[in-house]
């Protein structure tokens, strides 16, 4: 006579069912992540807006101190006067404005030392570190006021005597080709300067 087992029999775990559920869950999670990434806006791929004009990025260019100094010298040549001549050049520590102005027939040397950086719009900001005439230190604000009033500068150069800084507003440097340049990296010590190039689309 066979013995009858009393009690509940252990149910076998259906591993295939659970593996399928895990696999399905992983697939749904993956699809959700992909969908969210597709829907999200990527900043680098959008058009840049400046003064309500869309700009399409065309590329970047890299330069060094020597090339930058040559460009500055060539460009600023048109903004000299008989009573005031100057040059701007970049060293491994600062940007230097070196000029001479004439008072009563005497030529006075003028030196302005700047600490440069870029702002969020891609303009180059030059904070005045020191101003001197020869070896005599001069007040920053007064010298900047004098320079702003007395001498011609390009329209994209903004002089703020109160804040003791000069802004080189590259994004508003106009040309007939609709090309806009913004500063991306300003690294004096490592001699590395990167600028982004955009084209206005309307």
C-alpha positions, 0 to 999 in steps of 0.5 A, a space after each residue: 500500500 502506497 503512502 500518501 504525502 501530507 502537506 503542500 508540494 513545493 512549486 517549482 520556480 519558473 526561471 524562464 518566466 522571471 528572466 523574460 519579465 526582467 528582459 522586458 523591463 530592461 527593454 522598456 527602461 532602455 526605450 524610455 531613456 532613448 525617448 527622453 534623450 531624443 526629446 531633450 534639446 541639446 544646446 550645442 545643436 541649437 542656433 545661437 541667438 544674438 540681437 534677435 538674429 540667428 547664428 549658425 556655427 561654422 567652426 573654430 580657429 586657434 591662434 597664438 600670441 605672435 599671430 594675434 599681435 600681428 593681427 592687432 598691429 595691422 588692424 589698429 593701424 587705421 586708428 592712429 593720430 598725429 598726436 596719439 599713437 599706440 599699439 596693443 600686444 599680448 604677453 604671457 601674463 597680460 595684455 599691454 597698451 603702449 602709447 605716446 601722446 603729445 603735450 606742449 611738444 613733448 611726447 609722453 609714454 603711456 602704459 596700460 596693463 590689462 588682465 583679459 578674460 572672456 564673458 558669457 557672450 564671447 566678448 573679451 573683457 580687459 580689466 585694467 591692472 595698472 596705468 602709468 605715464 613713464 614710471 608715474 602711476 596714474 588713476 585708472 578711471 581718469 586715464 580711461 575717461 581721457 582716452 575715451 574722449 580724446 581718441 578714435 577707437 573702433 565701434 566694438 571697443 567699449 571703454 568703461 572708466 567707472 569699472 576700470 575695464 575695456 570690452 572688446 565686443 567681438 560678437 558685434 564686430 560687423 562685416 559684409 559677409 555676416 561673419 561673427 567671431 566670439 572668444 572661447 579660450 583665452 590662455 596667455 600662459 600656455 599661448 592658446 587662444 580659441 575663437 568660434 566663428 558663426 554666420 548670421 542666417 538672416 
